[in-house]
Amino acid sequence: MVSRAERTPFGEWWWTIDRWLMFSFVTLMVAGILFGLAAYPPVANKLGLSTFHFVNRQAFFLVVAGLIMVGTSFLSPRAVRRLALIVFLVGFALVVATLFIGTEIKGAKRWIFVGGFNLQPSEIVKPAFVVMSAWAFSQATERKDLSILPLFFAFLLLAMIAVPLIRQPDLGQTILISAVWAALFFLAGLHILWVVGLVAAGMAGLFLAYRFLDHATDRINRFLSKGDADTFNTDQALESFYQGGWLGRGPGEGTVKRSLPESHTDFLFAVIGEEFGALVCLMVVAIFAFIVIRGVFAARENTDPFCRLAAAGLVMLFGLQSFINMAVNLNLIPPKGMTLPFLSYGGSSLLSVGLAAGMLLAVTRRRPKSSLIERTPVYAPAPGPEPQHV
């Protein structure tokens, strides 16, 4: 056991990290492998790959994501900002590159071949975008005399990432990052007129997407026209939950998963429902809810504006993505391809979530108040002449 008196980097990290959050992330990682053993082999066999092809790749990326999470959690708030800037610039360049040299899958160019595997840059750039936006909004709240410049930078960040995402197209990721950005704007203390304006802009954007993006129109129409359109994916997902009942059919005993498209990624939650039952699904939901609630309380108690906004933004990113995935599986919202953090198969998703979790752990560490003051150095007064004794 590490002593509180131990002044090593690991000792300080262990006693300042939010261990409940960290152990929750580790629990999801372990659960991801267990659920993957049930969901991945049928997909691999269907594609003519070795039975444990996806299991082995998922285990590898989980280890990498875990190392990224732990390594990032050692960083100071200033180092987190610098890392976010580097990741954002590289990720933004790759997002733009996908429009020209990206791999087209199902009519969308969202992937680029890097280092032997298909990378989805929009996944990698998300946590960096949230941290950079939090930094901009924190500057706007602290420097009232120059607040227009950080706000302009925040709007520029949103435009830089939203435009190429719409061009890919990737409406789901665009909605996700825009919602987190708007929430950060609200938490930074914007005027009520801004709230009305952002809500109106969001509704207008959704209408334009429905009107001019064919894939968005098709998905929304299928969701609204239940029973009169091709809803095979969501129908199969719901059938998985019905077949599983409360206790499930047992690991490896599911049958609906064999005909469920994307059962290892977008619809993994349905596979969990069929093979492990509704009770396990509720346990999974409880873990995600605990992470979100714990993160929100940690953000609220933080006295540093940047750390407070960054923690809130990262936990909202994590929570919204989880909600969207599970809501699609339950046919509560129109279908959208979005992974379930730490559980769904996908290297890009795991790297992104590992980075986001590490940044969240870093900005929620319990630090002395003085260590957060990084911009104003404190100088001791110069010693004066010694008093003369009479």
C-alpha positions in Angstrom: 0.0 0.0 0.0 1.3 3.5 -0.9 1.9 5.7 2.1 0.5 9.3 2.2 3.9 10.4 3.3 5.6 9.0 0.1 6.6 12.0 -2.0 7.2 10.1 -5.2 5.2 11.0 -8.4 3.3 7.7 -8.1 2.6 8.4 -4.4 1.2 11.8 -5.1 -0.8 10.5 -8.1 -2.3 7.7 -6.0 -3.5 10.0 -3.2 -4.8 12.8 -5.5 -6.5 10.7 -8.2 -10.3 10.0 -8.1 -9.9 6.3 -7.6 -13.7 5.7 -7.8 -13.7 7.1 -11.3 -10.6 5.2 -12.3 -11.9 1.8 -11.0 -15.2 2.5 -12.8 -13.3 2.9 -16.1 -11.3 -0.3 -15.4 -14.5 -2.2 -14.7 -15.9 -1.2 -18.1 -12.7 -2.3 -19.8 -12.9 -5.7 -18.2 -16.6 -6.0 -19.0 -15.8 -5.0 -22.6 -13.7 -8.2 -23.0 -16.3 -10.4 -21.3 -19.1 -9.1 -23.5 -16.8 -9.2 -26.6 -16.3 -12.9 -26.1 -20.0 -13.3 -26.7 -20.5 -10.7 -29.4 -17.4 -10.8 -31.6 -16.8 -14.4 -32.7 -20.1 -14.7 -34.7 -19.1 -11.5 -36.6 -15.6 -12.8 -37.3 -16.9 -16.1 -38.6 -19.4 -14.4 -40.8 -16.6 -12.3 -42.4 -14.3 -15.4 -42.8 -11.8 -14.3 -40.1 -10.4 -16.3 -37.2 -12.9 -16.8 -34.4 -11.1 -14.5 -31.9 -9.9 -11.9 -34.5 -11.9 -9.1 -33.0 -11.4 -10.2 -29.4 -7.6 -10.1 -29.8 -7.7 -6.7 -31.5 -10.0 -5.3 -28.9 -7.8 -6.6 -26.1 -4.8 -5.0 -27.7 -6.5 -1.6 -28.0 -7.9 -1.8 -24.5 -4.4 -2.2 -23.1 -3.2 0.8 -25.2 -6.3 2.8 -24.1 -5.6 1.9 -20.5 -1.9 3.1 -20.8 -3.1 6.3 -22.4 -5.6 6.8 -19.6 -3.1 6.3 -16.8 -0.3 8.2 -18.5 -2.6 11.2 -19.2 -3.9 11.2 -15.6 -0.4 12.2 -14.4 -0.5 15.5 -16.3 -1.0 18.9 -14.8 -3.8 21.1 -16.1 -1.3 23.1 -18.2 0.1 19.9 -19.7 -3.5 18.7 -20.4 -4.1 21.9 -22.4 -0.9 21.5 -24.3 -1.6 17.9 -25.1 -5.2 18.8 -26.2 -3.8 21.5 -28.6 -1.4 19.0 -30.2 -4.1 16.3 -30.5 -6.6 18.8 -31.9 -4.3 20.1 -34.6 -3.2 16.6 -35.7 -6.8 15.3 -35.5 -8.2 18.3 -37.4 -5.6 17.8 -40.2 -6.6 14.1 -40.4 -10.4 14.9 -40.4 -9.8 17.3 -43.4 -7.6 14.7 -45.1 -10.4 12.1 -44.9 -12.4 14.3 -47.3 -9.7 13.7 -50.0 -8.0 10.4 -49.3 -10.3 8.8 -46.8 -11.8 5.3 -47.1 -15.4 5.4 -48.1 -17.7 3.0 -46.3 -21.5 3.1 -46.7 -21.3 6.4 -48.5 -19.3 8.3 -45.9 -15.6 9.2 -45.8 -14.8 9.0 -42.1 -11.8 6.7 -42.0 -8.2 7.1 -43.1 -5.6 4.3 -43.3 -2.8 5.0 -40.8 -0.2 2.7 -39.4 -1.8 -0.5 -40.7 -5.4 0.1 -39.6 -8.4 2.4 -40.4 -8.4 5.4 -38.1 -11.5 7.5 -37.5 -10.0 11.0 -36.8 -13.3 12.4 -35.6 -13.1 10.1 -32.6 -9.6 11.1 -31.6 -10.3 14.9 -31.9 -13.4 14.9 -29.7 -11.8 15.0 -26.2 -9.2 17.5 -27.4 -11.9 19.7 -28.8 -13.8 19.6 -25.5 -10.7 20.6 -23.5 -9.8 23.4 -25.9 -13.3 24.8 -25.8 -13.2 24.6 -22.0 -10.0 26.6 -22.0 -11.5 29.2 -24.3 -14.6 29.6 -22.1 -12.6 29.7 -18.9 -10.5 32.5 -20.3 -13.7 34.4 -21.3 -15.0 34.2 -17.7 -11.6 35.2 -16.1 -10.6 38.0 -18.4 -13.7 40.2 -18.8 -11.7 42.9 -20.5 -10.7 40.6 -23.3 -13.6 38.1 -23.3 -14.4 38.7 -26.9 -11.2 37.1 -28.1 -11.7 33.7 -26.2 -15.3 33.6 -27.3 -14.2 34.2 -31.0 -11.7 31.4 -30.6 -14.4 29.1 -29.1 -16.7 29.8 -32.1 -13.8 29.2 -34.5 -13.1 25.8 -32.9 -16.7 24.7 -33.4 -16.7 25.8 -37.0 -13.3 24.2 -37.7 -14.5 20.8 -36.6 -18.2 20.9 -37.5 -17.7 21.9 -41.2 -15.6 18.9 -42.3 -17.7 16.5 -40.1 -20.8 17.6 -42.0 -18.9 17.2 -45.3 -17.9 13.6 -44.5 -20.9 13.3 -43.6 -21.1 12.5 -39.9 -24.2 14.2 -38.5 -24.1 12.2 -35.2 -20.6 13.3 -34.2 -21.5 16.9 -35.2 -24.6 16.9 -33.0 -22.6 15.3 -30.1 -19.7 17.9 -30.1 -22.1 20.8 -30.7 -24.3 19.8 -27.8 -21.2 19.6 -25.4 -19.9 22.9 -26.8 -23.3 24.6 -26.2 -23.4 23.1 -22.6 -20.0 24.5 -21.9 -21.1 27.9 -23.2 -24.1 27.7 -20.8 -21.9 26.7 -17.8 -19.6 29.6 -18.6 -22.4 32.0 -17.8 -23.8 33.2 -21.2 -26.7 35.6 -21.4 -30.2 34.2 -21.8 -30.3 35.6 -25.3 -27.4 33.4 -26.3 -29.3 30.4 -24.9 -32.3 31.2 -27.1 -30.1 31.8 -30.1 -28.2 28.6 -29.7 -31.4 26.6 -29.3 -32.8 28.2 -32.5 -29.6 27.6 -34.4 -29.6 23.9 -33.3 -33.2 23.4 -34.4 -32.4 25.1 -37.7 -29.4 22.9 -38.2 -31.4 19.8 -37.6 -34.1 20.9 -40.1 -31.5 21.7 -42.7 -29.8 18.3 -42.2 -33.2 16.6 -42.5 -34.0 18.6 -45.7 -30.7 18.3 -47.5 -28.8 15.3 -46.2 -30.3 12.1 -47.7 -29.0 9.7 -45.1 -30.4 11.9 -42.3 -33.7 12.2 -44.0 -33.9 8.4 -44.5 -33.1 7.6 -40.8 -35.5 10.1 -39.4 -38.3 9.0 -41.7 -37.7 5.4 -40.8 -37.8 6.3 -37.1 -41.0 8.3 -37.4 -42.7 5.7 -39.7 -42.6 2.7 -37.5 -44.2 -0.3 -39.2 -44.2 1.4 -42.6 -40.4 1.4 -43.3 -37.3 -0.8 -43.2 -36.4 -0.9 -39.5 -34.7 -4.2 -39.5 -31.7 -3.1 -37.3 -33.8 -1.7 -34.5 -36.4 -4.5 -34.8 -33.7 -7.1 -34.3 -32.2 -5.1 -31.4 -35.6 -5.0 -29.6 -36.0 -8.7 -30.3 -32.7 -9.3 -28.6 -34.0 -7.7 -25.4 -37.2 -9.6 -25.6 -35.4 -12.9 -26.1 -33.0 -12.2 -23.2 -35.6 -11.3 -20.6 -34.4 -10.5 -17.1 -31.6 -13.1 -16.8 -30.5 -13.7 -20.4 -30.1 -16.8 -22.4 -26.5 -17.3 -21.3 -23.1 -16.4 -22.7 -22.8 -17.6 -26.3 -26.4 -18.8 -26.4 -27.9 -15.9 -28.3 -29.4 -16.4 -31.7 -30.7 -13.0 -32.7 -27.2 -11.5 -32.6 -26.2 -13.7 -35.7 -28.6 -11.7 -37.9 -28.1 -8.3 -36.1 -25.9 -6.0 -38.2 -23.1 -4.2 -36.4 -23.7 -6.4 -33.3 -20.1 -5.9 -32.2 -20.2 -2.1 -32.4 -23.4 0.0 -32.6 -25.7 -2.8 -31.2 -23.5 -4.5 -28.6 -25.9 -3.3 -25.9 -28.6 -5.5 -27.6 -26.3 -8.5 -27.5 -25.7 -7.9 -23.8 -29.5 -7.8 -23.3 -30.0 -11.1 -25.1 -27.2 -13.1 -23.5 -26.9 -11.6 -20.1 -30.3 -10.2 -19.5 -32.0 -6.9 -18.5 -30.5 -7.0 -15.0 -26.9 -6.9 -16.4 -28.0 -4.2 -18.8 -29.2 -2.2 -15.8 -25.9 -2.7 -14.1 -24.1 -1.4 -17.1 -26.4 1.7 -17.2 -25.7 2.1 -13.4 -21.9 2.2 -14.0 -22.2 4.8 -16.8 -24.6 6.8 -14.6 -22.2 6.6 -11.6 -19.3 7.9 -13.8 -21.4 10.8 -15.0 -22.7 11.8 -11.5 -19.3 11.4 -9.9 -17.7 13.5 -12.7 -20.3 16.2 -12.4 -19.8 16.5 -8.6 -16.0 16.6 -9.1 -16.4 19.4 -11.6 -18.7 21.4 -9.3 -16.3 21.2 -6.4 -13.3 22.3 -8.5 -12.2 25.9 -7.8 -10.2 26.3 -11.0 -12.4 27.6 -13.9 -10.6 25.6 -16.6 -10.5 22.3 -14.6 -14.2 22.8 -13.7 -15.3 23.3 -17.3 -13.0 20.7 -18.8 -14.2 18.1 -16.3 -17.9 19.0 -17.0 -17.3 18.9 -20.8 -15.5 15.5 -20.7 -18.1 13.8 -18.5 -20.9 15.2 -20.7 -19.1 13.9 -23.8 -18.8 10.4 -22.1 -22.4 10.5 -20.9 -24.1 11.7 -24.1 -22.3 9.2 -26.3 -23.3 6.4 -23.9 -26.9 7.6 -23.9 -27.1 7.9 -27.7 -25.8 4.4 -28.2 -28.2 2.8 -25.6 -31.2 4.9 -26.8 -30.7 3.7 -30.4 -30.6 0.1 -29.2 -33.9 0.7 -27.4 -35.4 2.5 -30.4 -35.9 5.7 -28.4 -34.1 8.0 -31.0 -33.3 7.7 -34.7 -30.5 5.2 -35.4 -27.0 6.6 -35.4 -23.7 4.8 -35.6 -22.0 5.6 -32.2 -20.1 3.2 -30.1 -20.6 2.4 -26.4 -17.5 3.7 -24.5 -15.0 0.9 -23.5 -17.5 -1.8 -24.6 -18.1 -1.6 -28.3 -15.4 -2.8 -30.7 -13.3 -0.2 -32.4 -9.7 1.0 -32.0 -10.3 4.6 -32.7 -13.2 4.7 -30.2 -11.0 3.1 -27.5 -8.1 5.4 -28.0 -10.5 8.4 -27.9 -12.3 7.2 -24.7 -8.9 6.3 -23.1 -7.7 9.9 -23.8 -10.9 11.4 -22.5 -10.9 9.4 -19.3 -7.2 10.2 -18.7 -7.9 14.0 -19.2 -10.9 13.7 -16.9 -8.8 12.0 -14.2 -6.1 14.7 -14.6 -8.3 17.7 -14.2 -10.2 16.3 -11.3 -7.2 15.4 -9.2 -7.1 17.0 -5.7 -4.4 19.6 -5.9 -3.4 22.4 -3.5 -5.0 25.7 -4.5 -1.6 27.2 -5.0 -0.6 24.6 -7.6 -3.5 25.7 -9.9 -2.2 29.3 -10.1 0.0 29.0 -13.1 -0.1 32.4 -14.7 0.7 34.8 -11.8 4.1 34.3 -10.2 4.5 35.3 -6.7 7.7 37.1 -5.7 9.0 37.5 -2.2 10.1 41.0 -1.2 13.8 41.7 -1.3 15.4 41.5 2.1 16.1 45.0 3.6 19.1 46.1 5.6 19.4 44.5 9.0 18.3 46.8 11.9 21.0 48.6 13.8 21.1 48.0 17.5 21.8 51.1 19.6 
